[in-house]
Amino acid sequence: MRDYMERTERQEKVDIIWQQLCYWEVIANTLIHREFTSSYTAKFVIEKDRMYTENANRSSGDGIITPDNMEPNPKNPIIASFFRNIGWSDRLGSGVRNIFKYSKYYSGEEPEFIEGDVFRLIVPLNEDYSYDNVKNGDKKTAIKNGDKKRR
């Protein structure tokens, strides 16, 4: 019983780390790519079924961004460099890849990155699927099922 409780406590800490990584990536992405000359109010909203941001953007195109079609564009290179130096960002384009990776732990679905004058990032949330909510230690199966949905 003690071993089970220790494993459960460790897993809860890992779950919290995954949540924090996803939140940090979303917030860092919002700040790094913000068009600061616009008066558009940036939004970071968490709802029951999704987490999303809306942000003023100096768009280099319109449409959906995926890891396959993204072209890293340093919109605020000084801020991006600062974030890399303090450890909030890995490298140019890593936010998209990381958010696609972390999203499966919350819904098994892919996030949406929508490029335009207002940049939108939508991360689906599904409490029934959530990595935090999987019963009987079957979290590896949940992740594998999330990977299958992405294909």
KOLRO-739256 format. One line per field, with one value per residue: residue number from 0; residue in one letter; chain; x, y, z of N, C-alpha, C in turn. Coordinates in pm, whole numbers, plus 32768, in hexadecimal, padded with zeros to 4 digits. Example, Ala and Ser with C-alpha at 12.3 -4.5 7.8 and 13.67 -1.06 7.14 Angstrom:
# residues 2
seq <- (0 / 1) $
type <- (A / S) $
mol <- (A / A) $
nX <- (8527 / 8505) $
nY <- (7DC7 / 7F1F) $
nZ <- (830C / 82C4) $
caX <- (84CE / 8557) $
caY <- (7E3E / 7F96) $
caZ <- (830C / 82CA) $
cX <- (8528 / 850A) $
cY <- (7EB6 / 8003) $
cZ <- (830C / 8313) $
END
This chain:
# residues 151
seq <- (0 / 1 / 2 / 3 / 4 / 5 / 6 / 7 / 8 / 9 / 10 / 11 / 12 / 13 / 14 / 15 / 16 / 17 / 18 / 19 / 20 / 21 / 22 / 23 / 24 / 25 / 26 / 27 / 28 / 29 / 30 / 31 / 32 / 33 / 34 / 35 / 36 / 37 / 38 / 39 / 40 / 41 / 42 / 43 / 44 / 45 / 46 / 47 / 48 / 49 / 50 / 51 / 52 / 53 / 54 / 55 / 56 / 57 / 58 / 59 / 60 / 61 / 62 / 63 / 64 / 65 / 66 / 67 / 68 / 69 / 70 / 71 / 72 / 73 / 74 / 75 / 76 / 77 / 78 / 79 / 80 / 81 / 82 / 83 / 84 / 85 / 86 / 87 / 88 / 89 / 90 / 91 / 92 / 93 / 94 / 95 / 96 / 97 / 98 / 99 / 100 / 101 / 102 / 103 / 104 / 105 / 106 / 107 / 108 / 109 / 110 / 111 / 112 / 113 / 114 / 115 / 116 / 117 / 118 / 119 / 120 / 121 / 122 / 123 / 124 / 125 / 126 / 127 / 128 / 129 / 130 / 131 / 132 / 133 / 134 / 135 / 136 / 137 / 138 / 139 / 140 / 141 / 142 / 143 / 144 / 145 / 146 / 147 / 148 / 149 / 150) $
type <- (M / R / D / Y / M / E / R / T / E / R / Q / E / K / V / D / I / I / W / Q / Q / L / C / Y / W / E / V / I / A / N / T / L / I / H / R / E / F / T / S / S / Y / T / A / K / F / V / I / E / K / D / R / M / Y / T / E / N / A / N / R / S / S / G / D / G / I / I / T / P / D / N / M / E / P / N / P / K / N / P / I / I / A / S / F / F / R / N / I / G / W / S / D / R / L / G / S / G / V / R / N / I / F / K / Y / S / K / Y / Y / S / G / E / E / P / E / F / I / E / G / D / V / F / R / L / I / V / P / L / N / E / D / Y / S / Y / D / N / V / K / N / G / D / K / K / T / A / I / K / N / G / D / K / K / R / R) $
mol <- (A / A / A / A / A / A / A / A / A / A / A / A / A / A / A / A / A / A / A / A / A / A / A / A / A / A / A / A / A / A / A / A / A / A / A / A / A / A / A / A / A / A / A / A / A / A / A / A / A / A / A / A / A / A / A / A / A / A / A / A / A / A / A / A / A / A / A / A / A / A / A / A / A / A / A / A / A / A / A / A / A / A / A / A / A / A / A / A / A / A / A / A / A / A / A / A / A / A / A / A / A / A / A / A / A / A / A / A / A / A / A / A / A / A / A / A / A / A / A / A / A / A / A / A / A / A / A / A / A / A / A / A / A / A / A / A / A / A / A / A / A / A / A / A / A / A / A / A / A / A / A) $
nX <- (8053 / 80C1 / 8187 / 80E1 / 8061 / 813C / 8189 / 80A2 / 80A5 / 8193 / 8146 / 8079 / 8110 / 81A2 / 80CD / 807E / 8163 / 8156 / 806C / 80C2 / 8194 / 8107 / 8066 / 8132 / 81AF / 80DE / 80B2 / 81B3 / 81CB / 8100 / 8163 / 825D / 8215 / 8171 / 80DC / 813F / 8101 / 7FF7 / 7EB0 / 7E0C / 7D81 / 7E2A / 7DCB / 7DA6 / 7D0A / 7C68 / 7B8B / 7A86 / 7A97 / 7B6A / 7CA1 / 7D0D / 7DB9 / 7DB8 / 7E4C / 7EEA / 7F86 / 8098 / 8067 / 80ED / 806F / 7F36 / 7E5E / 7E5F / 7F57 / 803F / 8124 / 819B / 817B / 81D7 / 8295 / 8393 / 8393 / 8430 / 8390 / 83B2 / 84DC / 858F / 8500 / 84CD / 85D4 / 8617 / 855D / 85BF / 86B5 / 8668 / 85F6 / 84ED / 84AE / 8509 / 8575 / 8554 / 8414 / 83E1 / 830B / 8217 / 823D / 825D / 8166 / 80B5 / 810E / 80E0 / 7FCD / 7F45 / 7F36 / 7E61 / 7D7C / 7D97 / 7D81 / 7DE1 / 7E72 / 7E02 / 7E9E / 7E6D / 7EB5 / 7EB1 / 7E49 / 7DF9 / 7E7D / 7E2C / 7E29 / 7DC1 / 7D91 / 7D0D / 7C4F / 7BFE / 7B57 / 7B0C / 7BC2 / 7CAF / 7E00 / 7E27 / 7D48 / 7D35 / 7CEE / 7D62 / 7E78 / 7EA4 / 7F1E / 7FDB / 7F58 / 7E90 / 7F2A / 7F94 / 7EA4 / 7E62 / 7F34 / 7EEC / 7E01 / 7E67 / 7ED5) $
nY <- (7F89 / 807B / 80A0 / 80C2 / 81B2 / 8261 / 8253 / 82BD / 83C3 / 841E / 840E / 84CA / 85B1 / 85AD / 85CC / 86D3 / 875A / 872D / 87C1 / 88C4 / 88E8 / 88F2 / 89D9 / 8A9B / 8A93 / 8AF0 / 8BF4 / 8C67 / 8C57 / 8D07 / 8DFF / 8E15 / 8E26 / 8F02 / 9027 / 914B / 9254 / 9264 / 92AC / 91E2 / 910F / 9015 / 8EC3 / 8DBA / 8CA0 / 8BAD / 8AB0 / 89BA / 88FB / 894B / 89FF / 8B3D / 8C39 / 8D89 / 8E78 / 8FA4 / 8FB9 / 8FB9 / 8F55 / 8E56 / 8DCB / 8D23 / 8C3B / 8ADF / 8A64 / 8960 / 8867 / 8802 / 88C0 / 89AE / 8ADA / 8B55 / 8C99 / 8DA1 / 8E7E / 8F2F / 8F48 / 8F99 / 8F78 / 8E66 / 8E03 / 8E52 / 8DB2 / 8CB5 / 8CC2 / 8CCA / 8BD8 / 8BA7 / 8B6D / 8A95 / 8A83 / 8B2C / 8AF4 / 8A1E / 8A2E / 89F6 / 88E7 / 8877 / 88B5 / 8825 / 8728 / 8723 / 8747 / 8655 / 85E2 / 8652 / 863B / 8592 / 85F7 / 86CE / 8815 / 8959 / 8A40 / 8B76 / 8C4E / 8DA7 / 8F03 / 8F11 / 8E32 / 8CEA / 8BEC / 8AB3 / 89C7 / 8895 / 880F / 86F4 / 866A / 8561 / 84CF / 8528 / 851E / 853A / 84C1 / 83B4 / 8269 / 815D / 8152 / 814E / 81FB / 81FA / 8174 / 822F / 82FD / 827C / 824F / 8358 / 8398 / 82F6 / 8372 / 8456 / 8410) $
nZ <- (8000 / 804F / 7F8A / 7EAA / 7EEF / 7EF1 / 7DE3 / 7D71 / 7DD8 / 7D62 / 7C55 / 7C4F / 7C71 / 7B83 / 7ACE / 7B0D / 7ABC / 79A2 / 7968 / 79B1 / 78FA / 7807 / 7831 / 7856 / 7759 / 76B6 / 771E / 7702 / 75EA / 75A1 / 7601 / 757D / 7472 / 745D / 73CF / 7422 / 73E1 / 73B5 / 7438 / 747F / 756F / 7616 / 7651 / 773A / 777A / 783D / 7815 / 7850 / 7780 / 76E1 / 76BB / 766C / 75AA / 7539 / 746D / 7408 / 72CB / 71E9 / 70CB / 6FFA / 6F42 / 6EF9 / 6F9B / 7007 / 70E3 / 70F1 / 7178 / 7094 / 6FC6 / 7026 / 7028 / 70CA / 7150 / 71CA / 7279 / 7349 / 7387 / 7456 / 7545 / 752B / 753A / 7640 / 76CF / 768D / 770F / 781F / 7836 / 77E8 / 76E9 / 75E1 / 74CF / 7392 / 7313 / 73B8 / 746A / 73E3 / 739D / 74A0 / 751E / 747E / 74C8 / 75E5 / 75F1 / 75CB / 76C4 / 7740 / 76A7 / 75D0 / 74DC / 73CB / 73E8 / 7371 / 72A5 / 7233 / 7140 / 7101 / 70F4 / 71F8 / 72CD / 731E / 740F / 745E / 754F / 7578 / 7689 / 7749 / 783D / 7874 / 77E1 / 783E / 78A7 / 79B3 / 7A1A / 79E5 / 7A40 / 7B19 / 7AE4 / 79D0 / 791C / 784F / 7782 / 7749 / 76DD / 75FC / 7570 / 753C / 748F / 73B7 / 7361 / 72F0 / 7200) $
caX <- (8000 / 811A / 81C2 / 8079 / 804D / 81B1 / 817F / 8034 / 80D5 / 81F4 / 80FE / 8034 / 8174 / 81BD / 8057 / 8086 / 81CE / 8122 / 8012 / 8111 / 81DB / 80A9 / 8044 / 81A7 / 81C1 / 8075 / 80CB / 822E / 81AC / 80B1 / 81B9 / 82C7 / 81DF / 8114 / 80F3 / 8131 / 80CF / 7F65 / 7E68 / 7DB8 / 7D9B / 7E4B / 7D73 / 7DCB / 7C8D / 7C59 / 7B00 / 7A7A / 7ABC / 7BDC / 7CF2 / 7D31 / 7DF0 / 7DA8 / 7EBC / 7F0A / 7FEE / 80CC / 8056 / 813D / 8015 / 7EB5 / 7E39 / 7E81 / 7FE5 / 805C / 81B5 / 81C9 / 817B / 8203 / 8313 / 83B3 / 83A2 / 8449 / 8348 / 83F2 / 8557 / 85CD / 84B2 / 84E7 / 865A / 860D / 8517 / 861C / 871B / 8631 / 85C5 / 845F / 84A0 / 857A / 85AB / 84ED / 83B9 / 83CE / 828A / 81B1 / 8255 / 8244 / 80D7 / 807A / 8133 / 809F / 7F3C / 7F0D / 7F22 / 7DE6 / 7D06 / 7DB2 / 7D68 / 7E47 / 7E4D / 7DF6 / 7EE6 / 7E2C / 7F02 / 7E69 / 7E67 / 7DEC / 7EAE / 7DDE / 7E5C / 7D58 / 7DBA / 7C96 / 7C57 / 7B96 / 7B69 / 7B00 / 7C3C / 7D22 / 7E6B / 7E13 / 7CCD / 7D38 / 7CE6 / 7DAC / 7F01 / 7EA6 / 7F3B / 8024 / 7EF2 / 7E50 / 7F85 / 7F98 / 7E27 / 7E70 / 7F8B / 7EA1 / 7DA4 / 7EB0 / 7F01) $
caY <- (8000 / 80EF / 80B2 / 80F9 / 823F / 82AD / 825D / 8319 / 844A / 8441 / 8423 / 854A / 8619 / 85AB / 8608 / 8763 / 878B / 8732 / 8834 / 893F / 88F3 / 891F / 8A64 / 8AF0 / 8A9B / 8B46 / 8C7E / 8C95 / 8C69 / 8D81 / 8E74 / 8E1A / 8E47 / 8F73 / 90A4 / 91AB / 92D5 / 925A / 92BF / 916B / 90D5 / 8F86 / 8E72 / 8D31 / 8C73 / 8B1D / 8A86 / 892B / 88A5 / 897F / 8A6D / 8B83 / 8CC0 / 8DE1 / 8ED3 / 8FF4 / 8F70 / 8FEA / 8ED8 / 8E3B / 8D7B / 8D06 / 8BAE / 8A83 / 8A41 / 88DC / 8851 / 87E3 / 8932 / 8A2A / 8B19 / 8BAC / 8D25 / 8DE8 / 8EFE / 8F82 / 8EFC / 8FBD / 8F33 / 8DD7 / 8DE9 / 8E5D / 8D3B / 8C44 / 8CD3 / 8CAA / 8B4F / 8B9C / 8B48 / 8A43 / 8ABB / 8B5E / 8A8D / 89B1 / 8A3B / 89AD / 8857 / 8851 / 88BC / 87AF / 86B4 / 8727 / 8748 / 85CE / 85C0 / 8692 / 861C / 8535 / 8640 / 8730 / 88A1 / 89A6 / 8ABE / 8BBB / 8CC7 / 8E16 / 8F7E / 8EE4 / 8DA8 / 8C9B / 8B68 / 8A6D / 8944 / 8851 / 87CD / 8690 / 8636 / 84D0 / 8497 / 8567 / 84CF / 8543 / 847F / 8327 / 8212 / 80DE / 8158 / 812C / 8279 / 81DF / 8154 / 82AC / 8346 / 8234 / 826D / 83E0 / 8393 / 82BB / 83D7 / 84BD / 83DF) $
caZ <- (8000 / 8058 / 7F05 / 7E53 / 7F13 / 7EC3 / 7D51 / 7D53 / 7DF4 / 7CF9 / 7BD8 / 7C5A / 7C59 / 7AF3 / 7A8E / 7B22 / 7A65 / 7918 / 7960 / 79B4 / 787B / 77A0 / 784D / 783A / 76C8 / 767F / 7748 / 76C0 / 755D / 7596 / 7615 / 7518 / 73EE / 7468 / 7385 / 7490 / 73B3 / 73AD / 74B6 / 7496 / 75F2 / 7615 / 76A7 / 775F / 77B7 / 7854 / 7821 / 786E / 770F / 7695 / 76EB / 75F2 / 75AD / 74C5 / 747B / 7391 / 7282 / 7169 / 7082 / 6F82 / 6EEF / 6F38 / 6F9A / 7073 / 70ED / 7128 / 7179 / 700C / 6F6A / 7067 / 7003 / 713C / 712D / 7247 / 7276 / 73B0 / 73A3 / 74D5 / 75AD / 751B / 756E / 76D1 / 7700 / 7683 / 7778 / 78A4 / 7833 / 77C8 / 765C / 75B5 / 7453 / 7337 / 72E3 / 7418 / 74AD / 7397 / 73AE / 752B / 753D / 743D / 751A / 7668 / 75E3 / 75D5 / 7751 / 7770 / 7658 / 7563 / 7460 / 73A7 / 73F9 / 72F5 / 729B / 71C4 / 711F / 70C4 / 713D / 7282 / 72D6 / 737D / 7433 / 74A7 / 7581 / 75AC / 770B / 7758 / 78C4 / 7873 / 77A7 / 787E / 78E3 / 7A43 / 7A41 / 79BE / 7AB6 / 7B20 / 7AB2 / 7942 / 78D7 / 77D3 / 771E / 7722 / 7685 / 757C / 752A / 750A / 7419 / 7347 / 7330 / 72A6 / 717D) $
cX <- (8058 / 8159 / 815E / 8066 / 80C2 / 81AE / 8113 / 8060 / 8139 / 81AB / 80B2 / 8095 / 8197 / 8149 / 805B / 80F2 / 819F / 80C5 / 8061 / 815D / 8180 / 8085 / 80B8 / 81BC / 815C / 8091 / 8148 / 8215 / 815F / 810A / 8223 / 8292 / 817E / 813E / 80D6 / 8101 / 8037 / 7F26 / 7E0D / 7DE2 / 7DB8 / 7DF0 / 7DB3 / 7D56 / 7C90 / 7BC5 / 7AFD / 7AB0 / 7B31 / 7C24 / 7D1A / 7D6F / 7DC7 / 7E0B / 7ECC / 7F85 / 8019 / 80D4 / 80B3 / 80ED / 7F93 / 7E9E / 7E6B / 7F17 / 7FEE / 80F4 / 81ED / 81D3 / 81AF / 828A / 8335 / 83D3 / 83B6 / 840A / 8380 / 8474 / 859A / 8585 / 84CB / 8570 / 865B / 85CC / 8570 / 8684 / 86E8 / 85F1 / 8531 / 8447 / 851C / 85BE / 8536 / 8497 / 839C / 8346 / 821D / 81C3 / 8234 / 81AF / 808D / 8095 / 80E5 / 8008 / 7EFF / 7EF4 / 7EA0 / 7D6B / 7D1C / 7D9D / 7DD8 / 7E17 / 7E3C / 7E46 / 7EAE / 7E6F / 7EA8 / 7E91 / 7E55 / 7E15 / 7E5D / 7E21 / 7DF2 / 7D8D / 7D3E / 7CB3 / 7BE4 / 7BAB / 7B61 / 7B7F / 7CB7 / 7D82 / 7E5C / 7DA2 / 7CCC / 7D40 / 7D45 / 7E36 / 7F0F / 7EC6 / 7F89 / 7FC2 / 7EAE / 7EA8 / 7F8C / 7F19 / 7E29 / 7EC7 / 7F42 / 7E40 / 7DE9 / 7ED4 / 7E96) $
cY <- (807E / 810C / 80F1 / 818D / 8294 / 82BE / 82C1 / 83A9 / 8478 / 8460 / 84A7 / 85BD / 8621 / 85EB / 86A0 / 879F / 8794 / 87AA / 88B6 / 8953 / 8927 / 89B2 / 8AC1 / 8B00 / 8AFB / 8BD8 / 8CB6 / 8CB0 / 8CEB / 8DFD / 8E82 / 8E4A / 8EBD / 8FE7 / 9115 / 9235 / 92D6 / 926F / 9248 / 912A / 9040 / 8F3D / 8DEA / 8CFE / 8BDC / 8B02 / 89F0 / 88D4 / 88D7 / 89EB / 8AB8 / 8C0B / 8D07 / 8E51 / 8F24 / 8FB7 / 8FBE / 8F6F / 8ECD / 8DE4 / 8D67 / 8C70 / 8B62 / 8A63 / 89B6 / 88CC / 8837 / 885D / 89B4 / 8A58 / 8B79 / 8C3A / 8D73 / 8E73 / 8F60 / 8F3E / 8F1D / 8F77 / 8E9D / 8DB1 / 8DEF / 8DE0 / 8CBF / 8C4B / 8CB2 / 8C1F / 8B3E / 8B72 / 8AFA / 8A81 / 8AE5 / 8AEA / 8A1F / 89B8 / 89EE / 8917 / 882A / 8852 / 8849 / 8733 / 86B3 / 871D / 86BD / 85A4 / 85F9 / 866D / 85AF / 8576 / 86A4 / 87BD / 88E2 / 8A27 / 8B03 / 8C42 / 8D2B / 8E95 / 8F6B / 8E52 / 8D61 / 8C13 / 8B27 / 89E3 / 8901 / 8811 / 876A / 864B / 859E / 848E / 84BC / 8505 / 84CE / 84EA / 83EA / 82D1 / 819B / 80E2 / 813D / 81A7 / 8263 / 81BF / 81D3 / 82FB / 8302 / 824F / 82FA / 83E5 / 835A / 8320 / 843C / 8490 / 83EB) $
cZ <- (8000 / 7FD0 / 7EA5 / 7E6E / 7EE4 / 7E2C / 7D29 / 7D6A / 7D8A / 7C77 / 7BDB / 7C40 / 7BC5 / 7AA7 / 7A98 / 7AC9 / 79D5 / 7906 / 795A / 7932 / 780D / 77B5 / 782C / 77A5 / 768B / 76A1 / 7705 / 762D / 7547 / 75A1 / 75A7 / 7492 / 73EE / 740E / 73E9 / 7463 / 73A9 / 7437 / 74D6 / 751B / 75E4 / 7677 / 76C0 / 77B1 / 77C8 / 786C / 783D / 77FD / 76BC / 76E3 / 766D / 760E / 752E / 74DA / 73FB / 734F / 7207 / 7110 / 700A / 6F22 / 6F39 / 6F34 / 7013 / 706E / 712D / 7130 / 70ED / 6FB2 / 6FA8 / 7030 / 7074 / 710F / 71AF / 7245 / 72DB / 73DA / 7427 / 7549 / 75A5 / 7554 / 7607 / 770C / 76F7 / 76F3 / 7804 / 78A7 / 7815 / 7738 / 7634 / 753D / 73FC / 7303 / 7346 / 745E / 7467 / 73AD / 743D / 754C / 74F8 / 7492 / 759D / 765F / 75F4 / 7665 / 7788 / 7721 / 75F1 / 74DC / 7447 / 73C2 / 7371 / 7304 / 7220 / 71B0 / 70D9 / 710D / 71D4 / 7282 / 7340 / 7392 / 748A / 74CD / 75BA / 7634 / 7714 / 77DD / 78C8 / 7840 / 77F7 / 78BE / 797B / 7A74 / 7A21 / 7A3B / 7AA9 / 7AE1 / 7A1E / 78ED / 7857 / 7763 / 76EE / 76C3 / 75FD / 752D / 74F2 / 748F / 73A1 / 730C / 72D6 / 7219 / 7116) $
END
